[in-house]
Amino acid sequence: MFLGTFFHTLDKKGRLFIPSKFRTQLERGFVLAKGINEKCLFLFTYEEFSALEEKIKALPLSRKKVQEYARWISSSASEESMDQQGRVTIPLTLRKYAELEKEVIVVGVWGRIEIWSKKYWDRFFKKADKEFLDHQHESKRDPGHKVLQI
């Protein structure tokens, strides 16, 4: 399981240090892909990426959006591994997609890791903080209020 938020920097070669507490789970390699619904990158273990693949393959192939989504996620995906120092080189196409520059935020989200530019993370976190704090305040005023509806 991946949890926590870590502030790192990309070097000039596009290398990022993986937080040390995550490295053991990633020793066999992993998959980097475009983030789903966000301007970030997702880092999946092979097991998690295979589970995503199975979910997509279970959808009707006759639906054009299913084909397009499968193509979009798999064409951007890149099998990667860490070097001896625990760094990963993020492919240029993925760095450009997520607009990664020097300051990078690495976030553990249970079964995956997300890699964000500081700009997009700050924007997301400010919005999420307000939204979810508002829900918490509402639920205190009205015990029947659902805090989170997904």
N, CA, C and O atoms as a GROMACS GRO file, in nm:
protein
  600
    1MET      N    1   0.084  -0.117   0.000
    1MET     CA    2   0.000   0.000   0.000
    1MET      C    3   0.089   0.124   0.000
    1MET      O    4   0.193   0.128   0.066
    2PHE      N    5   0.046   0.224  -0.075
    2PHE     CA    6   0.120   0.350  -0.086
    2PHE      C    7   0.038   0.461  -0.018
    2PHE      O    8  -0.078   0.484  -0.054
    3LEU      N    9   0.099   0.529   0.078
    3LEU     CA   10   0.032   0.638   0.148
    3LEU      C   11   0.129   0.752   0.172
    3LEU      O   12   0.249   0.730   0.188
    4GLY      N   13   0.078   0.874   0.174
    4GLY     CA   14   0.160   0.990   0.208
    4GLY      C   15   0.186   1.081   0.090
    4GLY      O   16   0.161   1.046  -0.025
    5THR      N   17   0.238   1.200   0.124
    5THR     CA   18   0.272   1.301   0.024
    5THR      C   19   0.419   1.338   0.042
    5THR      O   20   0.465   1.362   0.154
    6PHE      N   21   0.492   1.342  -0.069
    6PHE     CA   22   0.637   1.366  -0.066
    6PHE      C   23   0.672   1.472  -0.169
    6PHE      O   24   0.620   1.471  -0.281
    7PHE      N   25   0.758   1.563  -0.131
    7PHE     CA   26   0.799   1.673  -0.218
    7PHE      C   27   0.940   1.644  -0.269
    7PHE      O   28   1.034   1.632  -0.190
    8HIS      N   29   0.954   1.634  -0.401
    8HIS     CA   30   1.082   1.600  -0.463
    8HIS      C   31   1.109   1.695  -0.579
    8HIS      O   32   1.027   1.781  -0.613
    9THR      N   33   1.226   1.678  -0.639
    9THR     CA   34   1.260   1.756  -0.757
    9THR      C   35   1.303   1.662  -0.869
    9THR      O   36   1.360   1.555  -0.844
   10LEU      N   37   1.275   1.704  -0.991
   10LEU     CA   38   1.325   1.633  -1.109
   10LEU      C   39   1.462   1.690  -1.141
   10LEU      O   40   1.484   1.811  -1.131
   11ASP      N   41   1.556   1.603  -1.179
   11ASP     CA   42   1.684   1.656  -1.224
   11ASP      C   43   1.675   1.689  -1.373
   11ASP      O   44   1.570   1.671  -1.434
   12LYS      N   45   1.784   1.737  -1.430
   12LYS     CA   46   1.784   1.781  -1.571
   12LYS      C   47   1.759   1.666  -1.668
   12LYS      O   48   1.719   1.690  -1.782
   13LYS      N   49   1.782   1.542  -1.625
   13LYS     CA   50   1.758   1.426  -1.711
   13LYS      C   51   1.618   1.369  -1.693
   13LYS      O   52   1.584   1.265  -1.750
   14GLY      N   53   1.535   1.437  -1.614
   14GLY     CA   54   1.398   1.390  -1.592
   14GLY      C   55   1.388   1.276  -1.493
   14GLY      O   56   1.293   1.199  -1.495
   15ARG      N   57   1.488   1.265  -1.404
   15ARG     CA   58   1.486   1.158  -1.304
   15ARG      C   59   1.422   1.206  -1.174
   15ARG      O   60   1.440   1.320  -1.132
   16LEU      N   61   1.349   1.116  -1.113
   16LEU     CA   62   1.278   1.145  -0.990
   16LEU      C   63   1.313   1.039  -0.887
   16LEU      O   64   1.310   0.920  -0.917
   17PHE      N   65   1.345   1.081  -0.765
   17PHE     CA   66   1.366   0.986  -0.657
   17PHE      C   67   1.230   0.933  -0.611
   17PHE      O   68   1.139   1.010  -0.582
   18ILE      N   69   1.220   0.801  -0.607
   18ILE     CA   70   1.100   0.738  -0.552
   18ILE      C   71   1.117   0.741  -0.400
   18ILE      O   72   1.224   0.707  -0.350
   19PRO      N   73   1.014   0.781  -0.324
   19PRO     CA   74   1.027   0.781  -0.179
   19PRO      C   75   1.074   0.644  -0.128
   19PRO      O   76   1.026   0.540  -0.173
   20SER      N   77   1.167   0.646  -0.035
   20SER     CA   78   1.229   0.521   0.011
   20SER      C   79   1.127   0.422   0.064
   20SER      O   80   1.145   0.301   0.048
   21LYS      N   81   1.021   0.468   0.128
   21LYS     CA   82   0.923   0.376   0.184
   21LYS      C   83   0.842   0.303   0.076
   21LYS      O   84   0.775   0.204   0.106
   22PHE      N   85   0.847   0.349  -0.050
   22PHE     CA   86   0.776   0.284  -0.160
   22PHE      C   87   0.864   0.187  -0.239
   22PHE      O   88   0.813   0.102  -0.312
   23ARG      N   89   0.993   0.198  -0.225
   23ARG     CA   90   1.085   0.127  -0.315
   23ARG      C   91   1.074  -0.025  -0.310
   23ARG      O   92   1.081  -0.090  -0.414
   24THR      N   93   1.057  -0.082  -0.194
   24THR     CA   94   1.049  -0.228  -0.182
   24THR      C   95   0.938  -0.285  -0.269
   24THR      O   96   0.954  -0.389  -0.332
   25GLN      N   97   0.825  -0.216  -0.272
   25GLN     CA   98   0.710  -0.263  -0.350
   25GLN      C   99   0.729  -0.247  -0.500
   25GLN      O  100   0.652  -0.302  -0.580
   26LEU      N  101   0.833  -0.173  -0.540
   26LEU     CA  102   0.854  -0.143  -0.682
   26LEU      C  103   0.980  -0.206  -0.738
   26LEU      O  104   1.019  -0.176  -0.851
   27GLU      N  105   1.044  -0.292  -0.662
   27GLU     CA  106   1.172  -0.351  -0.704
   27GLU      C  107   1.162  -0.430  -0.834
   27GLU      O  108   1.259  -0.437  -0.909
   28ARG      N  109   1.046  -0.489  -0.862
   28ARG     CA  110   1.031  -0.570  -0.984
   28ARG      C  111   0.992  -0.487  -1.106
   28ARG      O  112   0.969  -0.541  -1.214
   29GLY      N  113   0.985  -0.355  -1.088
   29GLY     CA  114   0.945  -0.268  -1.198
   29GLY      C  115   0.802  -0.222  -1.180
   29GLY      O  116   0.732  -0.263  -1.087
   30PHE      N  117   0.758  -0.137  -1.272
   30PHE     CA  118   0.626  -0.076  -1.260
   30PHE      C  119   0.588  -0.012  -1.393
   30PHE      O  120   0.666  -0.010  -1.487
   31VAL      N  121   0.467   0.040  -1.398
   31VAL     CA  122   0.415   0.105  -1.518
   31VAL      C  123   0.381   0.250  -1.486
   31VAL      O  124   0.312   0.278  -1.388
   32LEU      N  125   0.431   0.341  -1.568
   32LEU     CA  126   0.394   0.482  -1.562
   32LEU      C  127   0.292   0.509  -1.672
   32LEU      O  128   0.310   0.462  -1.785
   33ALA      N  129   0.187   0.584  -1.640
   33ALA     CA  130   0.084   0.615  -1.740
   33ALA      C  131   0.024   0.752  -1.711
   33ALA      O  132   0.043   0.808  -1.602
   34LYS      N  133  -0.047   0.804  -1.808
   34LYS     CA  134  -0.119   0.929  -1.787
   34LYS      C  135  -0.221   0.910  -1.676
   34LYS      O  136  -0.283   0.804  -1.664
   35GLY      N  137  -0.238   1.013  -1.594
   35GLY     CA  138  -0.340   1.008  -1.490
   35GLY      C  139  -0.479   1.006  -1.550
   35GLY      O  140  -0.504   1.064  -1.655
   36ILE      N  141  -0.568   0.938  -1.482
   36ILE     CA  142  -0.706   0.927  -1.528
   36ILE      C  143  -0.786   1.040  -1.463
   36ILE      O  144  -0.793   1.049  -1.340
   37ASN      N  145  -0.844   1.126  -1.543
   37ASN     CA  146  -0.925   1.241  -1.499
   37ASN      C  147  -0.845   1.352  -1.433
   37ASN      O  148  -0.905   1.448  -1.384
   38GLU      N  149  -0.715   1.344  -1.430
   38GLU     CA  150  -0.632   1.448  -1.369
   38GLU      C  151  -0.508   1.470  -1.454
   38GLU      O  152  -0.467   1.381  -1.529
   39LYS      N  153  -0.448   1.586  -1.442
   39LYS     CA  154  -0.326   1.621  -1.516
   39LYS      C  155  -0.206   1.580  -1.430
   39LYS      O  156  -0.130   1.665  -1.383
   40CYS      N  157  -0.191   1.450  -1.412
   40CYS     CA  158  -0.080   1.396  -1.334
   40CYS      C  159  -0.042   1.262  -1.398
   40CYS      O  160  -0.100   1.223  -1.500
   41LEU      N  161   0.054   1.194  -1.340
   41LEU     CA  162   0.090   1.060  -1.385
   41LEU      C  163   0.050   0.959  -1.278
   41LEU      O  164   0.050   0.989  -1.159
   42PHE      N  165   0.016   0.839  -1.323
   42PHE     CA  166  -0.010   0.728  -1.232
   42PHE      C  167   0.106   0.630  -1.244
   42PHE      O  168   0.150   0.598  -1.354
   43LEU      N  169   0.154   0.584  -1.132
   43LEU     CA  170   0.256   0.481  -1.127
   43LEU      C  171   0.189   0.358  -1.066
   43LEU      O  172   0.146   0.361  -0.950
   44PHE      N  173   0.180   0.251  -1.144
   44PHE     CA  174   0.115   0.128  -1.102
   44PHE      C  175   0.218   0.017  -1.083
   44PHE      O  176   0.314   0.009  -1.159
   45THR      N  177   0.198  -0.068  -0.984
   45THR     CA  178   0.271  -0.195  -0.983
   45THR      C  179   0.217  -0.275  -1.101
   45THR      O  180   0.111  -0.243  -1.155
   46TYR      N  181   0.290  -0.377  -1.141
   46TYR     CA  182   0.240  -0.460  -1.252
   46TYR      C  183   0.105  -0.522  -1.216
   46TYR      O  184   0.017  -0.533  -1.302
   47GLU      N  185   0.088  -0.561  -1.090
   47GLU     CA  186  -0.038  -0.623  -1.048
   47GLU      C  187  -0.155  -0.525  -1.061
   47GLU      O  188  -0.262  -0.561  -1.110
   48GLU      N  189  -0.134  -0.402  -1.018
   48GLU     CA  190  -0.241  -0.301  -1.027
   48GLU      C  191  -0.272  -0.266  -1.172
   48GLU      O  192  -0.388  -0.247  -1.208
   49PHE      N  193  -0.169  -0.257  -1.256
   49PHE     CA  194  -0.192  -0.225  -1.396
   49PHE      C  195  -0.265  -0.340  -1.465
   49PHE      O  196  -0.352  -0.318  -1.549
   50SER      N  197  -0.230  -0.463  -1.429
   50SER     CA  198  -0.300  -0.580  -1.485
   50SER      C  199  -0.446  -0.581  -1.442
   50SER      O  200  -0.534  -0.618  -1.520
   51ALA      N  201  -0.474  -0.542  -1.317
   51ALA     CA  202  -0.613  -0.535  -1.270
   51ALA      C  203  -0.692  -0.431  -1.349
   51ALA      O  204  -0.807  -0.454  -1.384
   52LEU      N  205  -0.630  -0.316  -1.377
   52LEU     CA  206  -0.694  -0.214  -1.460
   52LEU      C  207  -0.720  -0.268  -1.600
   52LEU      O  208  -0.827  -0.248  -1.656
   53GLU      N  209  -0.621  -0.337  -1.655
   53GLU     CA  210  -0.636  -0.397  -1.788
   53GLU      C  211  -0.755  -0.493  -1.791
   53GLU      O  212  -0.835  -0.491  -1.884
   54GLU      N  213  -0.767  -0.577  -1.689
   54GLU     CA  214  -0.878  -0.674  -1.684
   54GLU      C  215  -1.013  -0.603  -1.677
   54GLU      O  216  -1.110  -0.647  -1.740
   55LYS      N  217  -1.021  -0.495  -1.602
   55LYS     CA  218  -1.146  -0.419  -1.594
   55LYS      C  219  -1.183  -0.362  -1.731
   55LYS      O  220  -1.299  -0.365  -1.772
   56ILE      N  221  -1.084  -0.310  -1.801
   56ILE     CA  222  -1.110  -0.253  -1.934
   56ILE      C  223  -1.148  -0.364  -2.032
   56ILE      O  224  -1.240  -0.346  -2.112
   57LYS      N  225  -1.078  -0.476  -2.026
   57LYS     CA  226  -1.108  -0.588  -2.117
   57LYS      C  227  -1.246  -0.648  -2.090
   57LYS      O  228  -1.302  -0.712  -2.179
   58ALA      N  229  -1.300  -0.628  -1.971
   58ALA     CA  230  -1.432  -0.681  -1.938
   58ALA      C  231  -1.544  -0.595  -1.998
   58ALA      O  232  -1.659  -0.637  -2.003
   59LEU      N  233  -1.510  -0.475  -2.042
   59LEU     CA  234  -1.609  -0.387  -2.104
   59LEU      C  235  -1.633  -0.429  -2.249
   59LEU      O  236  -1.546  -0.489  -2.310
   60PRO      N  237  -1.750  -0.398  -2.304
   60PRO     CA  238  -1.780  -0.439  -2.441
   60PRO      C  239  -1.688  -0.370  -2.543
   60PRO      O  240  -1.686  -0.248  -2.555
   61LEU      N  241  -1.614  -0.451  -2.615
   61LEU     CA  242  -1.521  -0.400  -2.716
   61LEU      C  243  -1.594  -0.330  -2.830
   61LEU      O  244  -1.534  -0.251  -2.903
   62SER      N  245  -1.722  -0.359  -2.844
   62SER     CA  246  -1.800  -0.296  -2.951
   62SER      C  247  -1.826  -0.148  -2.925
   62SER      O  248  -1.864  -0.074  -3.016
   63ARG      N  249  -1.805  -0.104  -2.802
   63ARG     CA  250  -1.823   0.039  -2.770
   63ARG      C  251  -1.697   0.115  -2.808
   63ARG      O  252  -1.587   0.085  -2.762
   64LYS      N  253  -1.716   0.213  -2.894
   64LYS     CA  254  -1.601   0.289  -2.945
   64LYS      C  255  -1.522   0.355  -2.832
   64LYS      O  256  -1.399   0.357  -2.837
   65LYS      N  257  -1.590   0.408  -2.731
   65LYS     CA  258  -1.522   0.475  -2.620
   65LYS      C  259  -1.433   0.377  -2.543
   65LYS      O  260  -1.328   0.417  -2.492
   66VAL      N  261  -1.472   0.253  -2.534
   66VAL     CA  262  -1.390   0.152  -2.467
   66VAL      C  263  -1.260   0.134  -2.544
   66VAL      O  264  -1.152   0.131  -2.485
   67GLN      N  265  -1.271   0.121  -2.676
   67GLN     CA  266  -1.151   0.107  -2.759
   67GLN      C  267  -1.062   0.230  -2.748
   67GLN      O  268  -0.940   0.219  -2.736
   68GLU      N  269  -1.124   0.348  -2.752
   68GLU     CA  270  -1.046   0.472  -2.744
   68GLU      C  271  -0.975   0.484  -2.610
   68GLU      O  272  -0.859   0.524  -2.604
   69TYR      N  273  -1.045   0.450  -2.503
   69TYR     CA  274  -0.985   0.459  -2.370
   69TYR      C  275  -0.870   0.360  -2.356
   69TYR      O  276  -0.763   0.394  -2.306
   70ALA      N  277  -0.891   0.238  -2.401
   70ALA     CA  278  -0.785   0.136  -2.394
   70ALA      C  279  -0.663   0.182  -2.473
   70ALA      O  280  -0.549   0.166  -2.428
   71ARG      N  281  -0.686   0.238  -2.588
   71ARG     CA  282  -0.577   0.289  -2.672
   71ARG      C  283  -0.506   0.406  -2.603
   71ARG      O  284  -0.383   0.412  -2.602
   72TRP      N  285  -0.584   0.497  -2.546
   72TRP     CA  286  -0.528   0.616  -2.480
   72TRP      C  287  -0.440   0.577  -2.362
   72TRP      O  288  -0.328   0.627  -2.349
   73ILE      N  289  -0.489   0.488  -2.277
   73ILE     CA  290  -0.413   0.453  -2.156
   73ILE      C  291  -0.292   0.366  -2.190
   73ILE      O  292  -0.184   0.387  -2.134
   74SER      N  293  -0.307   0.271  -2.280
   74SER     CA  294  -0.195   0.180  -2.309
   74SER      C  295  -0.089   0.244  -2.397
   74SER      O  296   0.029   0.210  -2.386
   75SER      N  297  -0.129   0.334  -2.486
   75SER     CA  298  -0.030   0.396  -2.574
   75SER      C  299   0.063   0.491  -2.498
   75SER      O  300   0.175   0.516  -2.541
   76SER      N  301   0.016   0.544  -2.387
   76SER     CA  302   0.100   0.635  -2.308
   76SER      C  303   0.178   0.562  -2.200
   76SER      O  304   0.271   0.618  -2.142
   77ALA      N  305   0.141   0.439  -2.172
   77ALA     CA  306   0.203   0.365  -2.062
   77ALA      C  307   0.347   0.326  -2.096
   77ALA      O  308   0.381   0.301  -2.212
   78SER      N  309   0.429   0.322  -1.993
   78SER     CA  310   0.571   0.291  -2.011
   78SER      C  311   0.618   0.202  -1.896
   78SER      O  312   0.604   0.238  -1.779
   79GLU      N  313   0.675   0.087  -1.931
   79GLU     CA  314   0.732  -0.001  -1.828
   79GLU      C  315   0.865   0.058  -1.784
   79GLU      O  316   0.951   0.088  -1.866
   80GLU      N  317   0.882   0.074  -1.654
   80GLU     CA  318   1.000   0.139  -1.599
   80GLU      C  319   1.055   0.061  -1.480
   80GLU      O  320   0.992  -0.032  -1.430
   81SER      N  321   1.173   0.101  -1.436
   81SER     CA  322   1.233   0.046  -1.315
   81SER      C  323   1.320   0.154  -1.252
   81SER      O  324   1.351   0.255  -1.315
   82MET      N  325   1.359   0.130  -1.129
   82MET     CA  326   1.444   0.226  -1.057
   82MET      C  327   1.591   0.193  -1.083
   82MET      O  328   1.627   0.078  -1.106
   83ASP      N  329   1.674   0.296  -1.078
   83ASP     CA  330   1.819   0.273  -1.084
   83ASP      C  331   1.869   0.240  -0.943
   83ASP      O  332   1.790   0.230  -0.849
   84GLN      N  333   2.000   0.224  -0.928
   84GLN     CA  334   2.060   0.187  -0.799
   84GLN      C  335   2.029   0.287  -0.688
   84GLN      O  336   2.024   0.250  -0.570
   85GLN      N  337   2.007   0.414  -0.725
   85GLN     CA  338   1.980   0.518  -0.625
   85GLN      C  339   1.831   0.535  -0.594
   85GLN      O  340   1.794   0.621  -0.515
   86GLY      N  341   1.746   0.454  -0.657
   86GLY     CA  342   1.602   0.465  -0.632
   86GLY      C  343   1.534   0.571  -0.716
   86GLY      O  344   1.430   0.624  -0.678
   87ARG      N  345   1.594   0.603  -0.832
   87ARG     CA  346   1.536   0.703  -0.921
   87ARG      C  347   1.471   0.636  -1.041
   87ARG      O  348   1.510   0.526  -1.081
   88VAL      N  349   1.372   0.703  -1.097
   88VAL     CA  350   1.312   0.660  -1.222
   88VAL      C  351   1.325   0.777  -1.320
   88VAL      O  352   1.306   0.893  -1.283
   89THR      N  353   1.357   0.744  -1.444
   89THR     CA  354   1.358   0.846  -1.549
   89THR      C  355   1.218   0.849  -1.609
   89THR      O  356   1.171   0.749  -1.664
   90ILE      N  357   1.153   0.963  -1.598
   90ILE     CA  358   1.017   0.977  -1.651
   90ILE      C  359   1.028   1.015  -1.798
   90ILE      O  360   1.090   1.116  -1.831
   91PRO      N  361   0.968   0.934  -1.888
   91PRO     CA  362   0.977   0.964  -2.031
   91PRO      C  363   0.928   1.106  -2.062
   91PRO      O  364   0.835   1.158  -1.999
   92LEU      N  365   0.992   1.168  -2.159
   92LEU     CA  366   0.962   1.306  -2.196
   92LEU      C  367   0.815   1.327  -2.229
   92LEU      O  368   0.756   1.427  -2.189
   93THR      N  369   0.755   1.233  -2.301
   93THR     CA  370   0.613   1.250  -2.339
   93THR      C  371   0.525   1.257  -2.214
   93THR      O  372   0.430   1.335  -2.211
   94LEU      N  373   0.555   1.177  -2.114
   94LEU     CA  374   0.476   1.181  -1.991
   94LEU      C  375   0.506   1.306  -1.909
   94LEU      O  376   0.416   1.363  -1.847
   95ARG      N  377   0.632   1.350  -1.909
   95ARG     CA  378   0.665   1.475  -1.839
   95ARG      C  379   0.589   1.592  -1.900
   95ARG      O  380   0.538   1.678  -1.829
   96LYS      N  381   0.583   1.594  -2.034
   96LYS     CA  382   0.512   1.702  -2.102
   96LYS      C  383   0.362   1.696  -2.072
   96LYS      O  384   0.300   1.799  -2.046
   97TYR      N  385   0.304   1.577  -2.076
   97TYR     CA  386   0.161   1.561  -2.049
   97TYR      C  387   0.124   1.618  -1.912
   97TYR      O  388   0.028   1.693  -1.900
   98ALA      N  389   0.201   1.582  -1.810
   98ALA     CA  390   0.171   1.625  -1.673
   98ALA      C  391   0.232   1.761  -1.639
   98ALA      O  392   0.217   1.812  -1.528
   99GLU      N  393   0.302   1.819  -1.737
   99GLU     CA  394   0.369   1.948  -1.719
   99GLU      C  395   0.462   1.946  -1.597
   99GLU      O  396   0.463   2.040  -1.517
  100LEU      N  397   0.538   1.838  -1.586
  100LEU     CA  398   0.632   1.826  -1.475
  100LEU      C  399   0.753   1.913  -1.501
  100LEU      O  400   0.814   1.907  -1.608
  101GLU      N  401   0.786   1.992  -1.404
  101GLU     CA  402   0.905   2.075  -1.412
  101GLU      C  403   0.996   2.035  -1.297
  101GLU      O  404   1.009   1.916  -1.268
  102LYS      N  405   1.057   2.129  -1.232
  102LYS     CA  406   1.152   2.096  -1.126
  102LYS      C  407   1.084   2.042  -1.000
  102LYS      O  408   1.123   1.936  -0.949
  103GLU      N  409   0.983   2.112  -0.949
  103GLU     CA  410   0.916   2.069  -0.826
  103GLU      C  411   0.807   1.968  -0.859
  103GLU      O  412   0.720   1.993  -0.942
  104VAL      N  413   0.814   1.854  -0.791
  104VAL     CA  414   0.722   1.743  -0.818
  104VAL      C  415   0.667   1.692  -0.684
  104VAL      O  416   0.739   1.684  -0.585
  105ILE      N  417   0.539   1.658  -0.684
  105ILE     CA  418   0.475   1.603  -0.566
  105ILE      C  419   0.444   1.456  -0.594
  105ILE      O  420   0.384   1.423  -0.697
  106VAL      N  421   0.486   1.367  -0.504
  106VAL     CA  422   0.462   1.224  -0.516
  106VAL      C  423   0.362   1.187  -0.407
  106VAL      O  424   0.385   1.211  -0.288
  107VAL      N  425   0.248   1.128  -0.450
  107VAL     CA  426   0.139   1.101  -0.357
  107VAL      C  427   0.105   0.952  -0.362
  107VAL      O  428   0.081   0.896  -0.469
  108GLY      N  429   0.103   0.889  -0.245
  108GLY     CA  430   0.058   0.750  -0.236
  108GLY      C  431  -0.093   0.746  -0.225
  108GLY      O  432  -0.151   0.810  -0.137
  109VAL      N  433  -0.156   0.671  -0.314
  109VAL     CA  434  -0.303   0.659  -0.316
  109VAL      C  435  -0.338   0.511  -0.314
  109VAL      O  436  -0.380   0.455  -0.416
  110TRP      N  437  -0.322   0.449  -0.200
  110TRP     CA  438  -0.347   0.308  -0.178
  110TRP      C  439  -0.270   0.218  -0.274
  110TRP      O  440  -0.154   0.187  -0.248
  111GLY      N  441  -0.331   0.176  -0.385
  111GLY     CA  442  -0.266   0.081  -0.475
  111GLY      C  443  -0.182   0.142  -0.585
  111GLY      O  444  -0.128   0.070  -0.669
  112ARG      N  445  -0.171   0.275  -0.587
  112ARG     CA  446  -0.092   0.340  -0.692
  112ARG      C  447  -0.023   0.462  -0.633
  112ARG      O  448  -0.049   0.504  -0.520
  113ILE      N  449   0.067   0.518  -0.713
  113ILE     CA  450   0.135   0.642  -0.679
  113ILE      C  451   0.097   0.744  -0.786
  113ILE      O  452   0.090   0.710  -0.904
  114GLU      N  453   0.074   0.867  -0.745
  114GLU     CA  454   0.048   0.975  -0.839
  114GLU      C  455   0.166   1.071  -0.836
  114GLU      O  456   0.222   1.099  -0.730
  115ILE      N  457   0.202   1.122  -0.954
  115ILE     CA  458   0.312   1.217  -0.966
  115ILE      C  459   0.254   1.345  -1.027
  115ILE      O  460   0.202   1.344  -1.138
  116TRP      N  461   0.264   1.455  -0.952
  116TRP     CA  462   0.201   1.581  -0.988
  116TRP      C  463   0.305   1.692  -1.003
  116TRP      O  464   0.407   1.691  -0.935
  117SER      N  465   0.277   1.786  -1.091
  117SER     CA  466   0.352   1.911  -1.091
  117SER      C  467   0.303   1.990  -0.970
  117SER      O  468   0.190   1.972  -0.925
  118LYS      N  469   0.387   2.075  -0.917
  118LYS     CA  470   0.347   2.156  -0.801
  118LYS      C  471   0.226   2.242  -0.835
  118LYS      O  472   0.135   2.256  -0.753
  119LYS      N  473   0.224   2.298  -0.955
  119LYS     CA  474   0.113   2.384  -0.998
  119LYS      C  475  -0.021   2.310  -0.991
  119LYS      O  476  -0.116   2.360  -0.932
  120TYR      N  477  -0.028   2.192  -1.052
  120TYR     CA  478  -0.154   2.119  -1.055
  120TYR      C  479  -0.190   2.060  -0.919
  120TYR      O  480  -0.308   2.054  -0.884
  121TRP      N  481  -0.091   2.018  -0.841
  121TRP     CA  482  -0.119   1.965  -0.707
  121TRP      C  483  -0.177   2.076  -0.619
  121TRP      O  484  -0.277   2.054  -0.550
  122ASP      N  485  -0.116   2.193  -0.620
  122ASP     CA  486  -0.166   2.304  -0.538
  122ASP      C  487  -0.309   2.339  -0.577
  122ASP      O  488  -0.393   2.362  -0.490
  123ARG      N  489  -0.337   2.341  -0.705
  123ARG     CA  490  -0.471   2.372  -0.754
  123ARG      C  491  -0.571   2.265  -0.708
  123ARG      O  492  -0.678   2.297  -0.657
  124PHE      N  493  -0.535   2.137  -0.726
  124PHE     CA  494  -0.621   2.027  -0.683
  124PHE      C  495  -0.645   2.032  -0.532
  124PHE      O  496  -0.759   2.024  -0.486
  125PHE      N  497  -0.536   2.046  -0.456
  125PHE     CA  498  -0.546   2.035  -0.311
  125PHE      C  499  -0.628   2.149  -0.252
  125PHE      O  500  -0.704   2.128  -0.157
  126LYS      N  501  -0.613   2.268  -0.306
  126LYS     CA  502  -0.691   2.382  -0.258
  126LYS      C  503  -0.840   2.357  -0.279
  126LYS      O  504  -0.922   2.380  -0.190
  127LYS      N  505  -0.875   2.310  -0.398
  127LYS     CA  506  -1.015   2.281  -0.430
  127LYS      C  507  -1.068   2.165  -0.345
  127LYS      O  508  -1.178   2.174  -0.290
  128ALA      N  509  -0.990   2.058  -0.333
  128ALA     CA  510  -1.034   1.941  -0.257
  128ALA      C  511  -1.047   1.973  -0.109
  128ALA      O  512  -1.142   1.930  -0.044
  129ASP      N  513  -0.952   2.049  -0.057
  129ASP     CA  514  -0.957   2.089   0.084
  129ASP      C  515  -1.088   2.162   0.113
  129ASP      O  516  -1.157   2.131   0.211
  130LYS      N  517  -1.121   2.258   0.029
  130LYS     CA  518  -1.244   2.335   0.050
  130LYS      C  519  -1.367   2.245   0.038
  130LYS      O  520  -1.456   2.249   0.122
  131GLU      N  521  -1.370   2.165  -0.067
  131GLU     CA  522  -1.487   2.079  -0.092
  131GLU      C  523  -1.510   1.981   0.022
  131GLU      O  524  -1.622   1.969   0.072
  132PHE      N  525  -1.406   1.911   0.064
  132PHE     CA  526  -1.425   1.807   0.164
  132PHE      C  527  -1.438   1.863   0.305
  132PHE      O  528  -1.504   1.803   0.389
  133LEU      N  529  -1.377   1.978   0.332
  133LEU     CA  530  -1.399   2.043   0.462
  133LEU      C  531  -1.542   2.095   0.470
  133LEU      O  532  -1.605   2.087   0.576
  134ASP      N  533  -1.595   2.149   0.359
  134ASP     CA  534  -1.734   2.194   0.356
  134ASP      C  535  -1.828   2.077   0.384
  134ASP      O  536  -1.926   2.093   0.458
  135HIS      N  537  -1.800   1.959   0.326
  135HIS     CA  538  -1.883   1.841   0.351
  135HIS      C  539  -1.878   1.801   0.498
  135HIS      O  540  -1.980   1.764   0.556
  136GLN      N  541  -1.760   1.809   0.559
  136GLN     CA  542  -1.748   1.773   0.701
  136GLN      C  543  -1.829   1.868   0.788
  136GLN      O  544  -1.898   1.825   0.880
  137HIS      N  545  -1.822   1.998   0.759
  137HIS     CA  546  -1.898   2.096   0.837
  137HIS      C  547  -2.048   2.073   0.820
  137HIS      O  548  -2.123   2.083   0.916
  138GLU      N  549  -2.091   2.043   0.698
  138GLU     CA  550  -2.233   2.018   0.672
  138GLU      C  551  -2.280   1.895   0.749
  138GLU      O  552  -2.390   1.897   0.804
  139SER      N  553  -2.200   1.790   0.754
  139SER     CA  554  -2.241   1.667   0.822
  139SER      C  555  -2.250   1.688   0.973
  139SER      O  556  -2.328   1.620   1.040
  140LYS      N  557  -2.173   1.781   1.028
  140LYS     CA  558  -2.182   1.811   1.172
  140LYS      C  559  -2.314   1.884   1.203
  140LYS      O  560  -2.373   1.861   1.308
  141ARG      N  561  -2.358   1.970   1.111
  141ARG     CA  562  -2.485   2.042   1.130
  141ARG      C  563  -2.605   1.951   1.107
  141ARG      O  564  -2.708   1.965   1.174
  142ASP      N  565  -2.591   1.859   1.014
  142ASP     CA  566  -2.702   1.771   0.976
  142ASP      C  567  -2.652   1.627   0.978
  142ASP      O  568  -2.593   1.582   0.880
  143PRO      N  569  -2.675   1.554   1.088
  143PRO     CA  570  -2.623   1.416   1.099
  143PRO      C  571  -2.669   1.323   0.988
  143PRO      O  572  -2.605   1.222   0.962
  144GLY      N  573  -2.780   1.355   0.921
  144GLY     CA  574  -2.828   1.271   0.812
  144GLY      C  575  -2.761   1.300   0.679
  144GLY      O  576  -2.782   1.228   0.581
  145HIS      N  577  -2.678   1.406   0.675
  145HIS     CA  578  -2.610   1.446   0.551
  145HIS      C  579  -2.499   1.346   0.517
  145HIS      O  580  -2.420   1.308   0.603
  146LYS      N  581  -2.496   1.305   0.393
  146LYS     CA  582  -2.389   1.214   0.349
  146LYS      C  583  -2.264   1.295   0.322
  146LYS      O  584  -2.266   1.392   0.246
  147VAL      N  585  -2.154   1.256   0.385
  147VAL     CA  586  -2.029   1.330   0.373
  147VAL      C  587  -1.972   1.318   0.233
  147VAL      O  588  -1.924   1.417   0.177
  148LEU      N  589  -1.976   1.201   0.177
  148LEU     CA  590  -1.913   1.180   0.047
  148LEU      C  591  -2.003   1.094  -0.040
  148LEU      O  592  -2.036   0.981  -0.004
  149GLN      N  593  -2.042   1.148  -0.151
  149GLN     CA  594  -2.120   1.072  -0.248
  149GLN      C  595  -2.038   1.056  -0.373
  149GLN      O  596  -1.999   1.155  -0.436
  150ILE      N  597  -2.011   0.933  -0.410
  150ILE     CA  598  -1.929   0.905  -0.528
  150ILE      C  599  -2.017   0.844  -0.634
  150ILE      O  600  -1.969   0.813  -0.743
   0.00000   0.00000   0.00000
